[in-house]
Structures are given as C-alpha cells and as structure tokens.
C-alpha cells in the first residue's frame, strides 16, 4: 500500500469523535464508523454532537463484506476491545494498518495476537481532555496522536511514512518519537498517576496541580510504574517522573480525567488496564505495588456502589 484512502473508526466516544469529525470533514466518502445494530439505531436516532454540531457519519455493520480499510483507528473503551477485534475481521486486508488509541500498554499486544505485529503500531493520544456528557462531546482541538513501532523486527517500518502522509493530508496533529517505547510508558505513567486518584478524589486537573499533598502522592504512584518500566527494558527511566510532571502541568485546570468522567457518569472504568496491569507486571518482576493495589480496590468499591445506585 502506497497511500491510505479508506479508514475505519471503532468507537466514537471522547477520543474517537475527535478523529471521526476530522476525517469526516476531510473526505466523508472514505470513512466508515463501525457500529453494531443497537448502536446504529441509537446513533441514527440521536446523533453524537461534537462541539455543537451533529456528527453525521457513514456507519457500517460488522457483517458487511464490501469495505476494506487501509487504516483502522480503535478508540473504544478497554472492555469493548475484544468485541472490536472480532468485529473488524471483514475489513482487515493483508496491509491494513491498525492504530489503537486506547489508554494503557496492553491493547496493541491483544490486537497483534489476532492480526500480528506486521502492521500494528503502538500509539496514544495526548492533549486536553475531551468532555463527554451523554451524546454531547466538546474538545478544544488540542491533541496529538503519538505513534511508532514497538519492535522493528516485527512491524513494517514503511507504515510510519504512510500514516504520516495521511495525517498531513487530513490535518491530524501527530508526533513520532525517536524512542517510542519510552514515550509509550511515559503516557502510561501519567494515566496511572492521575486518572485513578482523580476518580477517587473527584479532582479536576487544576485541583490536582494546586494541591501539594496530591502531587507528592502522585509521584509515589509514578515510582511504581518507573520501577516496572525499567524492569521491562524501557530506556532512560530516570527521566520519566520529571517528564510526566511536566506534561501533567500543561493540562487545562478545568479539565477532568477520563476515569473521573466515567465515575461521574456511573460507567465502568479502565482500572484493570491501569492498576491491574501495574499489579500484574509487579508480580512478574517481584516489584511491590502497594499504591496501585489500594487504588484498584477503592475504584472497584466506587464502581460497585455506582452499579447498586443505578
């Protein structure tokens, strides 16, 4: 494949809607959005509203066999990933590039388990949080897709240039780090140390940034991730906490983490992808992870209470 034309987006929540809107404005004829029959009816009757405007998208059902994607962007929640992996099967060809915008460090491994690492990139979104309330999504446009290759012996390096050309055409902001694995783990550290405690304490970014005790607590969580990243072979881990703090302090004060928004909306959180992953990797490397054990327990208590109320 020389250039990307046909694109499939899976998930139009807070992050997926940003890129569905961007690509739809560029060329709506080449974009499909995956939906099951229930969601298709829901989106048709009650379209997503992005920055005040209805998102009028071309939806496609999993059983369709007439569309092949050059690029698939996955932006679901973690608990929907296995369904997506199954539902994109008809749209994957031998050179389809897959990019997961899920938080965490495990989604690409799961995707590659089905479709191989050949055209699976590692990536993440970083920028100001999109705010989602029911079907209404607002975002100020500040966001970047950071992407690259986990292992050059397994993934086709030419895919980097192909994606770069497409993002340039569409106007999608991106970054291709020299050390993608370091950047990947850095984002994970930021998520683990801010998403989880913010969801428990119900704090905005500004609340967290201005609270000295919170910032001290956050760095203790970061140290658990730092130790595991080093054990996993990530380079320059000594710089990671300072880098994470610098990125955290650039977040808009009134913004809320995605996990806090999930808690407020009584949705299932991604705690298993954050604390759960840290705990499992801690066991693998015999590294204590007491802060993430407590965070996981507390978030699961809140989730159970929300389910009882609902």
C-alpha positions, 0 to 999 in steps of 0.5 A, spaced: 500 500 500 502 506 497 497 511 500 491 510 505 484 512 502 479 508 506 479 508 514 475 505 519 473 508 526 471 503 532 468 507 537 466 514 537 466 516 544 471 522 547 477 520 543 474 517 537 469 523 535 475 527 535 478 523 529 471 521 526 469 529 525 476 530 522 476 525 517 469 526 516 470 533 514 476 531 510 473 526 505 466 523 508 466 518 502 472 514 505 470 513 512 466 508 515 464 508 523 463 501 525 457 500 529 453 494 531 445 494 530 443 497 537 448 502 536 446 504 529 439 505 531 441 509 537 446 513 533 441 514 527 436 516 532 440 521 536 446 523 533 453 524 537 454 532 537 461 534 537 462 541 539 455 543 537 454 540 531 451 533 529 456 528 527 453 525 521 457 519 519 457 513 514 456 507 519 457 500 517 455 493 520 460 488 522 457 483 517 458 487 511 463 484 506 464 490 501 469 495 505 476 494 506 480 499 510 487 501 509 487 504 516 483 502 522 483 507 528 480 503 535 478 508 540 473 504 544 473 503 551 478 497 554 472 492 555 469 493 548 476 491 545 475 484 544 468 485 541 472 490 536 477 485 534 472 480 532 468 485 529 473 488 524 475 481 521 471 483 514 475 489 513 482 487 515 486 486 508 493 483 508 496 491 509 491 494 513 494 498 518 491 498 525 492 504 530 489 503 537 488 509 541 486 506 547 489 508 554 494 503 557 500 498 554 496 492 553 491 493 547 496 493 541 499 486 544 491 483 544 490 486 537 497 483 534 495 476 537 489 476 532 492 480 526 500 480 528 505 485 529 506 486 521 502 492 521 500 494 528 503 500 531 503 502 538 500 509 539 496 514 544 493 520 544 495 526 548 492 533 549 486 536 553 481 532 555 475 531 551 468 532 555 463 527 554 456 528 557 451 523 554 451 524 546 454 531 547 462 531 546 466 538 546 474 538 545 478 544 544 482 541 538 488 540 542 491 533 541 496 529 538 496 522 536 503 519 538 505 513 534 511 508 532 513 501 532 514 497 538 519 492 535 522 493 528 523 486 527 516 485 527 512 491 524 513 494 517 517 500 518 514 503 511 507 504 515 510 510 519 511 514 512 504 512 510 500 514 516 504 520 516 502 522 509 495 521 511 495 525 517 498 531 513 493 530 508 487 530 513 490 535 518 491 530 524 496 533 529 501 527 530 508 526 533 513 520 532 518 519 537 525 517 536 524 512 542 517 510 542 517 505 547 519 510 552 514 515 550 509 509 550 510 508 558 511 515 559 503 516 557 502 510 561 505 513 567 501 519 567 494 515 566 496 511 572 498 517 576 492 521 575 486 518 572 485 513 578 486 518 584 482 523 580 476 518 580 477 517 587 478 524 589 473 527 584 479 532 582 479 536 576 486 537 573 487 544 576 485 541 583 490 536 582 496 541 580 494 546 586 494 541 591 501 539 594 499 533 598 496 530 591 502 531 587 507 528 592 502 522 592 502 522 585 509 521 584 509 515 589 504 512 584 509 514 578 515 510 582 511 504 581 510 504 574 518 507 573 520 501 577 516 496 572 518 500 566 525 499 567 524 492 569 521 491 562 527 494 558 524 501 557 530 506 556 532 512 560 527 511 566 530 516 570 527 521 566 520 519 566 517 522 573 520 529 571 517 528 564 510 526 566 510 532 571 511 536 566 506 534 561 501 533 567 502 541 568 500 543 561 493 540 562 487 545 562 485 546 570 478 545 568 479 539 565 477 532 568 480 525 567 477 520 563 476 515 569 473 521 573 468 522 567 466 515 567 465 515 575 461 521 574 457 518 569 456 511 573 460 507 567 465 502 568 472 504 568 479 502 565 482 500 572 484 493 570 488 496 564 491 501 569 492 498 576 491 491 574 496 491 569 501 495 574 499 489 579 500 484 574 507 486 571 509 487 579 508 480 580 512 478 574 518 482 576 517 481 584 516 489 584 511 491 590 505 495 588 502 497 594 499 504 591 496 501 585 493 495 589 489 500 594 487 504 588 484 498 584 480 496 590 477 503 592 475 504 584 472 497 584 468 499 591 466 506 587 464 502 581 460 497 585 456 502 589 455 506 582 452 499 579 447 498 586 445 506 585 443 505 578 
